[in-house]
């Protein structure tokens, strides 16, 4: 499994430029979750040119690849390195010369950078074989719920792996600094859709029917209130509604249906695992008060990513070796979700925040059409991935 064809190392002087070229090609040709076919083809071709033997996931997109340990190496533990490869369904407004060529699709979360950095790590590992076997995971569909990582885990990609690392671009952190912390680093998420149905009627006689719009409004505030009062606020749990739709344009018609959509996030894994029945019960009881029929679509998302303390210490050492002691920063738990959690549910792992802000231009957030990645961060990320794979548990 861990045999790879020996290839001649590429020109080291061109390493940074290759990272940029990989990133820009992927950036200009973004593909949505589970549709990353050309991206997968591109990654596969680059890995094969390095002498590696990638294998595609049964999903049809994404792939994984093993790098053998150096001849005579005695370490038997296996390290995995992961990058996500999918893009977002949103237009780009970065102004870059290599902006997305696909209308309504863009790499506005930095996955193109993640992919380029892992390709860079692959090149470094092939040129100087590591002291242990290393698995490279180019994962599809991070931007979906519950995420492509779950599919990859179910296909067995982390079987026999001892620890795993992933980097994520942080547009609020300067290039040259990486956020490293043990414990929970992201939150859970779930998608909630509620449909309300009634007989509808005339707004002059709401007492003769069931008022769908009013019931929806009560559910919006009522369910949120139940969550706020029934769940320990220290869990960092928040229910936020993003969309409410009902009826047409006539102001004197009570519609016969309507719907709301939102997300429920929590910093606490136990809340993530147990809150669904509470939401369903609250919706049913509030709907019953107003005589409407309710349907709940509760799509369970990802649990929180919990960084293993030992892996975090190793990662801090890797960052220090690449960037010096000043490159090791702290990181707080985000309210965003990340499907890397499916890996850390199975094996110890660590998720790092890589600074990609140039320190002077206006900051742009992830999932924003103007998101910009300072490409000086690419070699940092590639070398940190490489360094982590070479470290023994004792450092």
KANORKA-V522715 format. One record per residue. PHI is phi in degrees with one decimal (none if undefined). Layout:
((PHI) (PHI))
This chain:
((none) (-99.1) (-89.4) (-133.7) (-67.2) (-71.1) (-125.6) (-69.5) (-59.9) (-74.4) (-59.9) (-58.2) (-65.7) (-96.8) (-60.0) (-60.7) (-68.5) (-67.5) (-57.3) (-63.2) (-63.0) (-59.8) (-60.8) (-69.0) (-63.5) (-65.7) (-62.5) (-75.5) (-126.9) (-72.9) (-136.8) (-76.1) (-53.9) (67.1) (-123.4) (-82.8) (-72.1) (-67.2) (-62.6) (-63.6) (-58.1) (-63.8) (-62.7) (-59.0) (-62.0) (-67.0) (-67.0) (-66.3) (-64.3) (-79.6) (96.4) (-92.9) (-125.2) (-68.8) (-125.9) (-77.6) (-71.6) (-62.5) (-59.3) (102.5) (-130.9) (78.2) (-158.3) (-133.6) (-154.8) (-105.0) (-113.1) (-72.9) (-71.0) (-60.8) (-57.5) (86.9) (-65.1) (-108.1) (-66.8) (-111.0) (-72.5) (-116.5) (-110.0) (-112.9) (-124.2) (-123.1) (-131.4) (-98.8) (-121.0) (-89.4) (-112.7) (-107.7) (-85.3) (-154.9) (-78.1) (-103.2) (-133.1) (-77.2) (79.9) (-69.8) (-67.9) (-108.1) (-57.9) (-52.7) (-96.8) (-111.7) (-61.8) (76.4) (-135.0) (-155.7) (-91.3) (-93.5) (-128.0) (88.2) (-65.9) (-61.8) (-66.5) (-57.8) (-65.3) (-61.7) (-65.5) (-72.0) (-61.3) (-63.0) (-62.6) (-60.0) (-62.2) (-64.6) (-69.8) (-70.5) (-65.6) (-135.8) (-52.3) (-77.3) (-79.2) (-150.9) (-65.0) (-129.8) (-107.9) (-102.3) (-118.6) (-102.4) (-93.4) (-83.8) (60.9) (-69.2) (-81.1) (-101.9) (-128.8) (-87.9) (104.4) (-65.9) (-59.6) (-62.8) (-63.2) (-65.1) (-63.0) (-66.5) (-80.0) (92.1) (-67.4) (-107.2) (-64.2) (82.0) (-91.4) (-95.4) (-160.1) (-142.6) (-133.9) (-139.3) (-109.9) (-132.7) (-59.0) (-122.4) (-76.5) (-109.5) (-123.7) (-66.7) (-58.4) (102.6) (-128.1) (-128.8) (-82.9) (-130.3) (-156.2) (-90.0) (87.4) (-64.4) (-123.5) (-132.2) (-111.8) (-81.2) (-149.2) (-149.9) (-101.6) (-123.5) (-123.7) (-124.8) (-108.5) (-116.4) (-126.5) (-150.7) (-79.1) (70.2) (164.0) (-94.5) (-66.8) (-74.2) (-133.4) (-64.3) (-72.7) (-95.1) (-141.8) (-120.6) (-82.7) (-60.3) (-64.2) (-64.2) (-63.5) (-59.3) (-61.9) (-67.7) (-67.4) (-55.4) (-81.7) (-69.5) (-65.8) (-59.5) (-64.4) (-62.4) (-61.1) (-63.8) (-96.6) (-98.6) (-114.6) (-55.1) (-62.2) (-69.3) (-78.0) (65.7) (-96.4) (-142.0) (-106.5) (-128.4) (-91.2) (-113.8) (-152.0) (-140.0) (-137.0) (-163.8) (70.8) (-114.9) (-101.9) (-75.6) (-79.4) (-114.0) (-120.7) (-81.7) (-69.4) (-90.7) (-159.4) (-168.2) (-149.0) (-132.4) (-135.2) (-167.5) (-129.6) (-120.2) (-123.6) (-148.0) (-83.3) (-111.2) (-65.1) (-63.7) (-63.8) (-51.9) (-79.3) (-124.5) (-81.8) (-55.2) (-59.7) (-63.3) (-64.5) (-61.7) (-65.1) (-63.6) (-62.4) (-62.1) (-71.7) (-67.3) (-60.6) (-64.2) (-60.2) (-110.1) (71.3) (-97.1) (-93.8) (-122.5) (-131.3) (-116.9) (-108.1) (-112.4) (-98.9) (-68.1) (-93.6) (-96.4) (-75.4) (-65.2) (-79.3) (-115.2) (-72.3) (-68.1) (-61.2) (-66.1) (-64.5) (-64.0) (-65.5) (-62.6) (-62.7) (-61.1) (-64.5) (-62.5) (-61.9) (-63.3) (-67.1) (-88.9) (-115.2) (86.0) (-60.7) (-69.0) (-80.9) (-90.9) (-112.3) (-93.7) (-147.2) (-103.4) (-70.6) (-89.8) (-86.2) (-80.1) (-100.0) (-155.2) (-74.9) (-55.4) (-58.2) (-65.6) (-73.0) (-73.1) (-71.6) (-100.8) (-140.1) (-61.8) (-158.7) (-147.2) (-121.8) (-107.4) (-108.8) (-96.4) (-64.6) (-129.9) (-90.5) (-75.5) (89.0) (-131.7) (-74.5) (-63.5) (-72.1) (-126.4) (-78.1) (-62.5) (61.8) (-115.8) (-60.9) (-98.8) (-55.7) (-131.8) (-113.5) (-75.7) (-69.4) (-64.9) (-77.7) (-61.3) (-64.7) (-60.8) (-62.0) (-60.8) (-74.0) (-68.2) (-59.0) (-62.0) (-64.6) (-60.6) (-66.5) (-92.5) (-82.1) (-78.0) (-58.5) (-81.4) (94.3))
